[in-house]
Amino acid sequence: WLAVYAGLIFSFPSELVKGKILVQLNQSQDYGFSINSLKITMGLGVKCDGVKLVFKNSGTSDNTRLSLFLDELYISVRLWPLLFGEVKLFVSSKLYGGEIEVDYLLYKEKPSFSAHIASIQLEKAQFLKQWIIVPLHGLVDGEISLNLDPKSVKNTSGNIHLQISQASTAGAEIFGFTLPPLSLGDINWKIPLQEGRIAFDKLSVKSKDLEMILDGNVQMREKFVTWTTRSNAQFKFSDEFLKKNGKIQAAIDLSGMREARNEQGFYEYMIQGRLASPRFNPGRKMKRNRPMIRKEERIEERK
């Protein structure tokens, strides 16, 4: 048996298998995949290096399409659950300076999914730079537990717990003026998920520079690029931050952000549309004159 085991590992046709996997995966009109190398491991798992996933419909060019890059991906079957007639996949991925470990338990009707996130460095996450206006820094840890329905993503439920330590933003051009670096402090968010809807219930950020409140939801759909959001974000700078950065208030007034200021002194924005390319509109203006939702987005919301 030892000789068979060793022969299987050393004679495994990794390039042939990698080629077949890529052919199958890249038949999708929604996603593009690439893998630098693939090999079988001593634990009869499969290890892939340099895995890249591209969401084809999230942009018009390689520079604008959302992409996810994994330094290393390892997949194996847990042996102990097999003794009890259960199939559980273990997936470990090294990405953006940290690691994500996933257990995926396969039931015939409702699979379950749990993930542990450790030390992801936001500044290394290229997809966030493509997606979010302001570059983010900080270390992400967390836990995700989900109950899935293979028939419909709208039946997904579970919980997401994210902790971001030493969160901050780098300087950036936003709404027509230069925003200096901001401290966001330590963030601790618990996010429920019911019937395929990720709910934001007064998620907050509070630091010496900024206070922010996020309300709303993200509606999951079969294709990630068609996920939609309807959320409200409110933020205001601290008096100390404005005093230290004297040009900010004048820049805010000149940029037109003043119309987004509400009675509590927060700048309020509604975030709508597809998650990959949301629209930002001043909250106060939207309350007076709610903008039309594009026909294709209305159709997607009904699905």
Disulfide bonds with the S-S distance in Angstrom:
none
